[in-house]
Amino acid sequence: MRAEGHLVADERDEELERELERRRRQRARSIAIALVLGALVILFYIATIVRLGGNVFNRPL
């Protein structure tokens, strides 16, 4: 009886480890996507400023 309980505990431990690993990979993937998205925003901002010219900041409001 004790051996069966030990197997169940081992299975739970393995399942928990798999879940933690899945969450770690998902978090890493989310961070990578956020960094790429941030880089695209910066790239589009710079491209817009370059296309409009440097004097865009000197225009009257």
Backbone atoms as SQL, in Angstrom:
CREATE TABLE atoms (id INTEGER PRIMARY KEY, chain TEXT, resi INTEGER, resn TEXT, atom TEXT, x REAL, y REAL, z REAL);
INSERT INTO atoms VALUES
  (1, 'A', 1, 'MET', 'N', 0.828, -1.187, 0.000),
  (2, 'A', 1, 'MET', 'CA', 0.000, 0.000, 0.000),
  (3, 'A', 1, 'MET', 'C', 0.877, 1.257, 0.000),
  (4, 'A', 2, 'ARG', 'N', 1.913, 1.193, 0.753),
  (5, 'A', 2, 'ARG', 'CA', 2.790, 2.355, 0.830),
  (6, 'A', 2, 'ARG', 'C', 3.479, 2.624, -0.510),
  (7, 'A', 3, 'ALA', 'N', 3.833, 1.574, -1.212),
  (8, 'A', 3, 'ALA', 'CA', 4.497, 1.735, -2.509),
  (9, 'A', 3, 'ALA', 'C', 3.570, 2.420, -3.504),
  (10, 'A', 4, 'GLU', 'N', 2.286, 2.097, -3.463),
  (11, 'A', 4, 'GLU', 'CA', 1.337, 2.731, -4.372),
  (12, 'A', 4, 'GLU', 'C', 1.220, 4.224, -4.082),
  (13, 'A', 5, 'GLY', 'N', 1.179, 4.583, -2.824),
  (14, 'A', 5, 'GLY', 'CA', 1.130, 5.992, -2.451),
  (15, 'A', 5, 'GLY', 'C', 2.366, 6.728, -2.916),
  (16, 'A', 6, 'HIS', 'N', 3.502, 6.044, -2.850),
  (17, 'A', 6, 'HIS', 'CA', 4.757, 6.646, -3.298),
  (18, 'A', 6, 'HIS', 'C', 4.716, 6.897, -4.809),
  (19, 'A', 7, 'LEU', 'N', 4.137, 5.950, -5.560),
  (20, 'A', 7, 'LEU', 'CA', 4.024, 6.127, -7.010),
  (21, 'A', 7, 'LEU', 'C', 3.122, 7.301, -7.354),
  (22, 'A', 8, 'VAL', 'N', 2.023, 7.429, -6.635),
  (23, 'A', 8, 'VAL', 'CA', 1.108, 8.543, -6.876),
  (24, 'A', 8, 'VAL', 'C', 1.807, 9.865, -6.584),
  (25, 'A', 9, 'ALA', 'N', 2.566, 9.910, -5.500),
  (26, 'A', 9, 'ALA', 'CA', 3.299, 11.132, -5.151),
  (27, 'A', 9, 'ALA', 'C', 4.338, 11.454, -6.224),
  (28, 'A', 10, 'ASP', 'N', 5.028, 10.423, -6.727),
  (29, 'A', 10, 'ASP', 'CA', 6.014, 10.645, -7.786),
  (30, 'A', 10, 'ASP', 'C', 5.346, 11.180, -9.051),
  (31, 'A', 11, 'GLU', 'N', 4.179, 10.624, -9.385),
  (32, 'A', 11, 'GLU', 'CA', 3.460, 11.096, -10.569),
  (33, 'A', 11, 'GLU', 'C', 3.035, 12.549, -10.399),
  (34, 'A', 12, 'ARG', 'N', 2.591, 12.897, -9.207),
  (35, 'A', 12, 'ARG', 'CA', 2.206, 14.293, -8.949),
  (36, 'A', 12, 'ARG', 'C', 3.412, 15.212, -9.053),
  (37, 'A', 13, 'ASP', 'N', 4.544, 14.758, -8.505),
  (38, 'A', 13, 'ASP', 'CA', 5.765, 15.562, -8.592),
  (39, 'A', 13, 'ASP', 'C', 6.176, 15.779, -10.047),
  (40, 'A', 14, 'GLU', 'N', 6.107, 14.711, -10.846),
  (41, 'A', 14, 'GLU', 'CA', 6.468, 14.835, -12.259),
  (42, 'A', 14, 'GLU', 'C', 5.501, 15.766, -12.986),
  (43, 'A', 15, 'GLU', 'N', 4.222, 15.644, -12.667),
  (44, 'A', 15, 'GLU', 'CA', 3.224, 16.514, -13.297),
  (45, 'A', 15, 'GLU', 'C', 3.458, 17.969, -12.906),
  (46, 'A', 16, 'LEU', 'N', 3.784, 18.199, -11.647),
  (47, 'A', 16, 'LEU', 'CA', 4.070, 19.553, -11.183),
  (48, 'A', 16, 'LEU', 'C', 5.305, 20.110, -11.880),
  (49, 'A', 17, 'GLU', 'N', 6.338, 19.287, -12.024),
  (50, 'A', 17, 'GLU', 'CA', 7.550, 19.732, -12.708),
  (51, 'A', 17, 'GLU', 'C', 7.262, 20.079, -14.167),
  (52, 'A', 18, 'ARG', 'N', 6.445, 19.251, -14.831),
  (53, 'A', 18, 'ARG', 'CA', 6.082, 19.548, -16.227),
  (54, 'A', 18, 'ARG', 'C', 5.304, 20.855, -16.322),
  (55, 'A', 19, 'GLU', 'N', 4.396, 21.072, -15.386),
  (56, 'A', 19, 'GLU', 'CA', 3.604, 22.306, -15.389),
  (57, 'A', 19, 'GLU', 'C', 4.496, 23.522, -15.150),
  (58, 'A', 20, 'LEU', 'N', 5.424, 23.407, -14.209),
  (59, 'A', 20, 'LEU', 'CA', 6.343, 24.516, -13.941),
  (60, 'A', 20, 'LEU', 'C', 7.218, 24.803, -15.161),
  (61, 'A', 21, 'GLU', 'N', 7.681, 23.750, -15.824),
  (62, 'A', 21, 'GLU', 'CA', 8.501, 23.920, -17.024),
  (63, 'A', 21, 'GLU', 'C', 7.683, 24.573, -18.140),
  (64, 'A', 22, 'ARG', 'N', 6.420, 24.164, -18.293),
  (65, 'A', 22, 'ARG', 'CA', 5.551, 24.754, -19.313),
  (66, 'A', 22, 'ARG', 'C', 5.341, 26.239, -19.040),
  (67, 'A', 23, 'ARG', 'N', 5.107, 26.571, -17.780),
  (68, 'A', 23, 'ARG', 'CA', 4.913, 27.983, -17.420),
  (69, 'A', 23, 'ARG', 'C', 6.182, 28.788, -17.645),
  (70, 'A', 24, 'ARG', 'N', 7.346, 28.206, -17.342),
  (71, 'A', 24, 'ARG', 'CA', 8.617, 28.898, -17.553),
  (72, 'A', 24, 'ARG', 'C', 8.827, 29.174, -19.046),
  (73, 'A', 25, 'ARG', 'N', 8.556, 28.171, -19.886),
  (74, 'A', 25, 'ARG', 'CA', 8.707, 28.367, -21.327),
  (75, 'A', 25, 'ARG', 'C', 7.707, 29.390, -21.859),
  (76, 'A', 26, 'GLN', 'N', 6.486, 29.350, -21.344),
  (77, 'A', 26, 'GLN', 'CA', 5.463, 30.304, -21.786),
  (78, 'A', 26, 'GLN', 'C', 5.856, 31.724, -21.390),
  (79, 'A', 27, 'ARG', 'N', 6.396, 31.903, -20.185),
  (80, 'A', 27, 'ARG', 'CA', 6.831, 33.226, -19.734),
  (81, 'A', 27, 'ARG', 'C', 7.984, 33.732, -20.596),
  (82, 'A', 28, 'ALA', 'N', 8.941, 32.855, -20.894),
  (83, 'A', 28, 'ALA', 'CA', 10.071, 33.252, -21.736),
  (84, 'A', 28, 'ALA', 'C', 9.587, 33.655, -23.127),
  (85, 'A', 29, 'ARG', 'N', 8.634, 32.907, -23.662),
  (86, 'A', 29, 'ARG', 'CA', 8.082, 33.225, -24.979),
  (87, 'A', 29, 'ARG', 'C', 7.345, 34.562, -24.947),
  (88, 'A', 30, 'SER', 'N', 6.598, 34.809, -23.882),
  (89, 'A', 30, 'SER', 'CA', 5.865, 36.073, -23.753),
  (90, 'A', 30, 'SER', 'C', 6.821, 37.255, -23.663),
  (91, 'A', 31, 'ILE', 'N', 7.899, 37.090, -22.923),
  (92, 'A', 31, 'ILE', 'CA', 8.897, 38.160, -22.802),
  (93, 'A', 31, 'ILE', 'C', 9.546, 38.428, -24.158),
  (94, 'A', 32, 'ALA', 'N', 9.864, 37.373, -24.898),
  (95, 'A', 32, 'ALA', 'CA', 10.474, 37.543, -26.219),
  (96, 'A', 32, 'ALA', 'C', 9.524, 38.282, -27.159),
  (97, 'A', 33, 'ILE', 'N', 8.254, 37.931, -27.138),
  (98, 'A', 33, 'ILE', 'CA', 7.269, 38.607, -27.990),
  (99, 'A', 33, 'ILE', 'C', 7.147, 40.076, -27.595),
  (100, 'A', 34, 'ALA', 'N', 7.148, 40.363, -26.295),
  (101, 'A', 34, 'ALA', 'CA', 7.054, 41.751, -25.826),
  (102, 'A', 34, 'ALA', 'C', 8.263, 42.563, -26.285),
  (103, 'A', 35, 'LEU', 'N', 9.444, 41.975, -26.222),
  (104, 'A', 35, 'LEU', 'CA', 10.649, 42.683, -26.665),
  (105, 'A', 35, 'LEU', 'C', 10.604, 42.968, -28.166),
  (106, 'A', 36, 'VAL', 'N', 10.167, 41.999, -28.943),
  (107, 'A', 36, 'VAL', 'CA', 10.059, 42.203, -30.391),
  (108, 'A', 36, 'VAL', 'C', 9.023, 43.277, -30.694),
  (109, 'A', 37, 'LEU', 'N', 7.901, 43.238, -30.009),
  (110, 'A', 37, 'LEU', 'CA', 6.865, 44.253, -30.219),
  (111, 'A', 37, 'LEU', 'C', 7.383, 45.645, -29.854),
  (112, 'A', 38, 'GLY', 'N', 8.101, 45.753, -28.739),
  (113, 'A', 38, 'GLY', 'CA', 8.687, 47.033, -28.345),
  (114, 'A', 38, 'GLY', 'C', 9.691, 47.534, -29.374),
  (115, 'A', 39, 'ALA', 'N', 10.498, 46.624, -29.912),
  (116, 'A', 39, 'ALA', 'CA', 11.469, 47.008, -30.940),
  (117, 'A', 39, 'ALA', 'C', 10.760, 47.503, -32.197),
  (118, 'A', 40, 'LEU', 'N', 9.657, 46.864, -32.561),
  (119, 'A', 40, 'LEU', 'CA', 8.899, 47.321, -33.730),
  (120, 'A', 40, 'LEU', 'C', 8.310, 48.706, -33.513),
  (121, 'A', 41, 'VAL', 'N', 7.808, 48.959, -32.324),
  (122, 'A', 41, 'VAL', 'CA', 7.254, 50.284, -32.014),
  (123, 'A', 41, 'VAL', 'C', 8.337, 51.343, -32.159),
  (124, 'A', 42, 'ILE', 'N', 9.504, 51.078, -31.602),
  (125, 'A', 42, 'ILE', 'CA', 10.621, 52.027, -31.697),
  (126, 'A', 42, 'ILE', 'C', 11.043, 52.211, -33.153),
  (127, 'A', 43, 'LEU', 'N', 11.113, 51.115, -33.900),
  (128, 'A', 43, 'LEU', 'CA', 11.490, 51.189, -35.311),
  (129, 'A', 43, 'LEU', 'C', 10.494, 52.028, -36.108),
  (130, 'A', 44, 'PHE', 'N', 9.196, 51.816, -35.889),
  (131, 'A', 44, 'PHE', 'CA', 8.184, 52.604, -36.592),
  (132, 'A', 44, 'PHE', 'C', 8.257, 54.073, -36.197),
  (133, 'A', 45, 'TYR', 'N', 8.520, 54.356, -34.934),
  (134, 'A', 45, 'TYR', 'CA', 8.637, 55.742, -34.474),
  (135, 'A', 45, 'TYR', 'C', 9.810, 56.429, -35.172),
  (136, 'A', 46, 'ILE', 'N', 10.947, 55.759, -35.193),
  (137, 'A', 46, 'ILE', 'CA', 12.134, 56.331, -35.832),
  (138, 'A', 46, 'ILE', 'C', 11.890, 56.515, -37.330),
  (139, 'A', 47, 'ALA', 'N', 11.279, 55.519, -37.972),
  (140, 'A', 47, 'ALA', 'CA', 10.999, 55.626, -39.410),
  (141, 'A', 47, 'ALA', 'C', 10.059, 56.791, -39.691),
  (142, 'A', 48, 'THR', 'N', 9.090, 57.008, -38.835),
  (143, 'A', 48, 'THR', 'CA', 8.151, 58.121, -39.013),
  (144, 'A', 48, 'THR', 'C', 8.867, 59.458, -38.893),
  (145, 'A', 49, 'ILE', 'N', 9.716, 59.603, -37.887),
  (146, 'A', 49, 'ILE', 'CA', 10.465, 60.851, -37.700),
  (147, 'A', 49, 'ILE', 'C', 11.383, 61.096, -38.892),
  (148, 'A', 50, 'VAL', 'N', 12.041, 60.055, -39.380),
  (149, 'A', 50, 'VAL', 'CA', 12.946, 60.210, -40.526),
  (150, 'A', 50, 'VAL', 'C', 12.163, 60.621, -41.769),
  (151, 'A', 51, 'ARG', 'N', 11.014, 60.006, -41.992),
  (152, 'A', 51, 'ARG', 'CA', 10.208, 60.338, -43.182),
  (153, 'A', 51, 'ARG', 'C', 9.642, 61.752, -43.112),
  (154, 'A', 52, 'LEU', 'N', 9.248, 62.199, -41.925),
  (155, 'A', 52, 'LEU', 'CA', 8.688, 63.541, -41.788),
  (156, 'A', 52, 'LEU', 'C', 9.769, 64.610, -41.795),
  (157, 'A', 53, 'GLY', 'N', 10.976, 64.242, -41.502),
  (158, 'A', 53, 'GLY', 'CA', 12.076, 65.189, -41.488),
  (159, 'A', 53, 'GLY', 'C', 12.361, 65.674, -40.081),
  (160, 'A', 54, 'GLY', 'N', 13.522, 66.247, -39.921),
  (161, 'A', 54, 'GLY', 'CA', 13.954, 66.694, -38.605),
  (162, 'A', 54, 'GLY', 'C', 13.223, 67.917, -38.100),
  (163, 'A', 55, 'ASN', 'N', 12.631, 68.709, -38.995),
  (164, 'A', 55, 'ASN', 'CA', 11.960, 69.937, -38.579),
  (165, 'A', 55, 'ASN', 'C', 10.537, 69.704, -38.079),
  (166, 'A', 56, 'VAL', 'N', 10.120, 68.484, -37.996),
  (167, 'A', 56, 'VAL', 'CA', 8.757, 68.209, -37.541),
  (168, 'A', 56, 'VAL', 'C', 8.547, 68.706, -36.112),
  (169, 'A', 57, 'PHE', 'N', 9.608, 68.771, -35.337),
  (170, 'A', 57, 'PHE', 'CA', 9.490, 69.232, -33.954),
  (171, 'A', 57, 'PHE', 'C', 9.457, 70.758, -33.861),
  (172, 'A', 58, 'ASN', 'N', 9.818, 71.456, -34.925),
  (173, 'A', 58, 'ASN', 'CA', 9.861, 72.917, -34.918),
  (174, 'A', 58, 'ASN', 'C', 8.608, 73.553, -35.507),
  (175, 'A', 59, 'ARG', 'N', 7.603, 72.789, -35.782),
  (176, 'A', 59, 'ARG', 'CA', 6.390, 73.333, -36.402),
  (177, 'A', 59, 'ARG', 'C', 5.508, 74.000, -35.350),
  (178, 'A', 60, 'PRO', 'N', 4.726, 74.986, -35.765),
  (179, 'A', 60, 'PRO', 'CA', 3.821, 75.636, -34.802),
  (180, 'A', 60, 'PRO', 'C', 2.645, 74.719, -34.471),
  (181, 'A', 61, 'LEU', 'N', 2.243, 74.757, -33.240),
  (182, 'A', 61, 'LEU', 'CA', 1.102, 73.946, -32.813),
  (183, 'A', 61, 'LEU', 'C', -0.085, 74.793, -32.904);
